[in-house]
Amino acid sequence: MSASWLIVGATFLFATMGVCVKLASDQYPPGEIVFYRCVVGALMMAAYARWQGGTVRTAVPAMHFWRSFSGVIALCLWFYAIGNLPLATAMTLNYMSSVWMALFLLGGAIALGTSRVDSRLIATVLVGFAGVALILRPTIEAQQLWHGLMGLLSGVIAATAYLQVTALGRVGEPEYRIVFWFSVGGAIAGGSSLFFTGLSAHSLRGALLLLAVGVLATAAQLMVTRAYGTGRTLVNASLQYLGIAWSFAYGVLLFGDKVTPMAIGGMLLIAAAGLSATLLRSRNLRTADLDSTHTA
């Protein structure tokens, strides 16, 4: 399957997972959902590694620890937001990660004293924040502002996790190993939360929802990791914003979410900002590679 179709499939699976998380949130706290999602993911990836003739043993455990640490926190916050906000709103706030990465680049350039700060990068960040303002104002009531901030924070931390995934790929870690150790970290963190919340009573519906969350999320995560390893970054990033459209449709059809023109405008601004940030980041990386080649 081509990288483009992998991304399209992954966005649909992630959006469907969001539906399952929202439904399961009526019965389970976010930490417990994360626990079961990651247990399923770890088992699936261990089986997948064995089928591929590979191993989950790693020579860079510290890198996996920090990737899992940031990724699990982002996942918990994201699930919390999904359970308490309109589905499309929670998904869109998490998709702000590309804009946050642009802000990290901007901050790094300023901190290192780079002679030229890309004004396009500044514009991208401002457009992304304008999109957030449009989304939060019409769709989040005053008592839901905290949930919106948690959704926004999930995107910030997810951005750092994506940077760590890139670093792991550069040292040669296969996608199944990256997903496996992330799932192990999530299972440990989610399991630890059970000491405070206790185990919830299960029903057949609840158990099936938890299983679906684990299977859908792990399959989608593996598809995205493989697509970014084989396809064009900008094309993949463009298609990844289909996840907002899937979530929008699910929210309206299944949960009766009210989406205003301002909210739709905000989603479009965030998608545009994310794509611009991805394009600028790709160009900066290519420029850096050319500079290092000429220097060598």
C-alpha positions in Angstrom: 0.0 0.0 0.0 1.3 3.5 -0.9 2.2 6.0 1.8 -0.8 8.2 0.8 -3.3 5.5 1.3 -1.6 4.5 4.5 -2.2 8.0 5.8 -5.8 8.1 4.6 -6.5 4.8 6.3 -4.7 5.9 9.5 -6.7 9.1 9.8 -10.0 7.2 9.5 -8.8 4.6 12.1 -7.7 7.4 14.5 -11.0 9.2 14.1 -12.9 5.9 14.7 -10.7 5.4 17.8 -11.8 8.8 19.0 -15.4 7.7 18.8 -14.6 4.6 20.9 -12.7 6.7 23.4 -15.6 9.2 23.8 -18.1 6.3 24.3 -15.8 4.5 26.7 -15.2 7.7 28.7 -18.7 7.3 30.1 -17.5 4.2 31.9 -13.7 4.5 32.3 -11.3 7.3 33.4 -8.7 8.4 30.9 -5.8 6.6 32.7 -7.6 3.3 32.5 -8.4 3.7 28.8 -4.7 4.5 28.2 -3.8 1.3 30.1 -5.9 -1.0 28.1 -5.1 0.8 24.8 -1.4 0.3 25.5 -1.6 -3.3 26.7 -3.3 -4.2 23.5 -0.7 -2.2 21.5 2.3 -3.9 23.2 0.9 -7.3 22.6 0.2 -6.5 19.0 3.7 -5.1 18.4 5.4 -8.0 20.1 3.6 -10.4 17.8 4.3 -8.2 14.8 8.0 -8.0 15.6 8.1 -11.8 15.9 6.3 -12.2 12.6 8.8 -9.9 10.9 11.7 -11.9 12.4 12.8 -8.8 14.4 13.2 -8.1 18.0 11.9 -5.4 20.5 15.3 -5.3 22.2 16.8 -1.9 21.9 20.3 -0.4 22.2 18.9 3.1 23.0 16.5 2.6 26.0 17.0 6.2 27.2 15.6 7.6 23.9 12.6 5.3 24.1 12.0 6.3 27.7 11.8 10.0 26.9 9.7 9.4 23.8 7.3 7.2 25.8 7.2 9.7 28.7 6.2 12.6 26.5 3.9 10.5 24.3 2.0 9.0 27.2 1.3 12.3 28.8 0.1 13.7 25.5 -2.1 10.6 25.0 -3.7 10.9 28.5 -4.5 14.6 27.9 -5.9 13.9 24.5 -8.2 11.1 25.8 -9.3 13.4 28.5 -10.1 16.1 26.0 -12.0 13.7 23.7 -14.1 12.6 26.6 -15.1 16.2 27.5 -15.2 18.2 24.3 -16.9 17.9 20.9 -14.9 15.2 19.0 -13.8 17.5 16.1 -12.6 20.1 18.6 -10.5 17.7 20.6 -9.0 16.2 17.5 -8.2 19.6 16.0 -6.4 20.9 19.1 -4.2 17.8 19.1 -3.4 18.4 15.4 -1.8 21.7 16.5 1.4 19.7 17.1 2.8 20.8 13.7 2.3 24.5 14.7 4.0 23.9 18.0 7.0 22.3 16.3 7.2 25.5 14.2 7.2 27.5 17.4 10.0 25.3 18.8 12.1 26.0 15.6 11.4 29.7 16.0 12.4 29.7 19.7 15.6 27.7 18.8 16.6 30.2 16.2 16.2 33.0 18.7 18.0 31.2 21.5 20.9 30.3 19.2 21.2 33.8 17.9 20.5 32.9 14.3 21.0 36.0 12.2 17.7 35.6 10.3 14.4 34.5 11.8 12.0 33.3 9.1 9.1 35.7 9.1 7.0 33.0 7.4 7.5 30.8 10.5 6.2 33.6 12.7 3.1 34.0 10.4 2.5 30.3 10.5 2.4 30.3 14.3 0.1 33.3 14.4 -2.3 31.8 12.0 -2.4 28.6 14.0 -3.2 30.5 17.2 -5.9 32.5 15.4 -7.4 29.1 14.4 -7.4 28.0 18.1 -9.1 31.2 19.2 -11.9 30.7 16.6 -12.4 27.1 17.7 -12.4 27.7 21.4 -14.6 30.7 21.5 -17.7 29.3 19.7 -17.5 25.6 20.8 -16.3 25.6 24.4 -18.5 26.9 27.2 -17.0 28.6 30.2 -16.9 25.5 32.3 -15.2 23.6 29.5 -12.3 25.9 29.1 -10.1 23.7 31.3 -10.8 20.7 28.9 -9.9 22.9 26.0 -6.6 23.9 27.6 -5.8 20.2 28.2 -6.5 19.4 24.6 -4.2 22.2 23.5 -1.5 21.0 25.9 -1.7 17.5 24.4 -0.7 19.0 21.1 2.3 20.8 22.7 3.6 17.6 24.3 2.8 15.5 21.2 5.1 17.8 19.2 8.0 16.9 21.4 7.1 13.2 21.1 7.1 13.5 17.3 10.6 15.1 17.3 11.8 12.1 19.5 10.3 9.6 17.0 12.2 11.3 14.3 15.4 11.0 16.3 14.7 7.3 16.9 14.2 6.7 13.2 17.5 8.4 12.4 19.4 5.9 14.7 17.8 3.0 12.9 14.9 1.9 15.2 12.2 0.2 13.2 8.6 1.4 13.6 7.3 -1.7 15.4 10.0 -1.2 18.1 9.2 2.5 18.6 5.4 1.7 18.9 6.1 -1.3 21.2 8.1 0.7 23.8 5.7 3.6 23.6 2.9 1.0 24.4 4.9 -0.4 27.3 5.4 3.0 28.8 1.7 3.8 28.4 0.7 0.5 30.0 2.9 1.2 33.0 1.7 4.8 33.4 -2.0 3.8 32.9 -1.6 0.9 35.3 -0.1 3.2 37.9 -3.2 5.4 37.7 -5.4 2.5 38.7 -3.9 2.7 42.2 -5.7 6.0 42.6 -8.9 5.3 40.6 -9.3 1.6 41.0 -10.5 -0.8 38.3 -13.9 0.0 36.8 -16.6 -2.6 36.5 -16.7 -4.1 33.0 -19.5 -4.7 30.6 -19.4 -6.4 27.3 -19.9 -3.1 25.6 -17.1 -1.5 27.6 -14.7 -4.4 27.0 -15.3 -4.2 23.3 -14.8 -0.5 23.2 -11.5 -0.8 25.1 -10.3 -3.6 22.7 -11.3 -1.4 19.7 -9.4 1.6 21.0 -6.2 -0.6 21.4 -6.5 -2.3 18.0 -7.5 0.9 16.0 -4.9 3.1 17.7 -2.0 0.6 17.3 -2.8 -0.1 13.6 -3.1 3.6 12.8 0.1 4.4 14.6 2.0 1.7 12.7 0.5 2.9 9.4 1.5 6.5 10.1 5.0 5.6 11.2 5.5 3.5 8.0 4.0 6.2 5.8 6.4 8.9 7.1 9.3 6.5 6.6 8.5 5.9 2.9 6.4 8.8 1.6 6.8 12.5 1.1 6.5 14.5 4.3 4.4 17.3 3.0 1.9 15.0 1.2 1.6 12.9 4.3 1.0 15.9 6.5 -1.6 17.2 4.0 -3.6 14.0 4.1 -3.3 13.7 7.8 -5.7 16.6 8.3 -8.4 14.3 6.9 -8.6 13.2 10.5 -10.4 16.5 11.3 -12.9 15.9 8.6 -13.6 12.3 9.8 -14.0 13.6 13.3 -16.3 16.4 12.2 -18.6 13.9 10.4 -18.6 11.5 13.4 -19.3 14.3 15.9 -22.3 15.6 13.9 -23.8 12.2 13.0 -23.2 10.3 16.2 -23.0 12.9 19.0 -25.0 15.8 17.6 -22.1 18.2 18.0 -22.9 21.8 17.0 -20.2 23.2 14.7 -20.4 26.9 13.9 -18.9 28.7 10.9 -16.3 30.2 13.2 -15.3 26.7 14.3 -15.0 25.5 10.8 -12.9 28.5 9.9 -10.6 27.8 12.9 -10.1 24.2 11.7 -9.2 25.4 8.3 -6.7 27.9 9.7 -5.0 25.2 11.9 -4.8 22.9 8.9 -3.3 25.6 6.8 -0.8 26.6 9.5 0.2 22.9 10.1 0.8 22.4 6.4 2.8 25.6 6.1 4.9 24.6 9.2 5.6 21.2 7.7 6.6 22.7 4.4 8.9 25.3 6.0 10.4 22.6 8.3 11.1 20.3 5.3 12.8 23.2 3.4 14.9 24.1 6.4 16.1 20.5 6.8 17.0 20.3 3.0 18.9 23.6 3.3 20.8 22.3 6.3 21.6 19.1 4.5 22.9 21.1 1.5 25.0 23.3 3.8 26.6 20.3 5.5 27.3 18.7 2.1 29.1 21.9 0.8 31.0 22.2 4.1 32.2 18.6 3.8 
